[in-house]
């Protein structure tokens, strides 16, 4: 086995692990919301993300005021996803949460258009719309066919 094949297998394994862990977040968050309020849970998540990523950023020596200023708004917009997810999970089922995640490209496109004056191509907008529509069909269609509720019948409050 060549080094490239080993690297490709490692990358594939890490991508599969990331997909599994990322997909399990709504389920574990729904369970954790029984104990923690959404903003506490979000703070815990951000603390561990910072603790894990800060040594990598520090080692790269690219952390300075200009970089922080430039990334602050993008980071703020990106942080809305888990915040909205944890708030929404209080009132809905974990199976509906992919719709929240599917909205991230749309929020990113809006940010780029509004604050960075970066044009979004028709092809990109079509891709975002197709992604949202596809997730909506996959998540919501079985619920409508079976008459299931989207709202959680037992809210956490």
Order of alpha helices (4+ residues) and beta strands (2+ residues): alpha-alpha-alpha-alpha-alpha-alpha
